Amino acid sequence: MIKFFLMVNKQGQTRLSKYYEHVEINKRTPLETEVIKSCLSRSSEQCSFIEYKDFKLIYRQYAALFIVVGVNDTENEMAIYEFIHNFVEVLDEYFSRVSELDIMFNLDKVHIILDEMLLNGCIVETNRSRILAPLLILDKMAES
């Protein structure tokens, strides 16, 4: 099960965070800081899977953005690694080459996409057209 989902830039600034297990607000910032440091300090030749405290971190870098997913010990690392790639492909399809600015200025839409893909920390949808369908309907309603 996925415990949390983070998107951070190379400077370590969190652009999106979503938690699927309760973590107290005052403990989230130190957790994110430690997680981000452990991912940013690794070279590109090192593995993208990290054992961290009582969970595993799976991360992937896309240009200036890192996507970090914290999972429990029973989760398949390669499945999450591919899930991250699928998430970025959905963002690319919707935003036509997604960038950090797209995420910053359209955070609500990014959350909608993530909510279509994940439910309570479990992957429920991977089909791009089904993921984007509710967002495209909202866009049509906004136009009219």
Secondary structure, DSSP 8 states (H G I E B T S, - for coil): -EEEEEEEETT--EEEEEESS---HHHHHHHHHHHHHHHHTS-TTS-SEEEETTEEEEEEEETTEEEEEEE-TTS-HHHHHHHHHHHHHHHHHHHTS--HHHHHHTHHHHHHHHHHHEETTEE----HHHHHHHHHHHHHHHH-
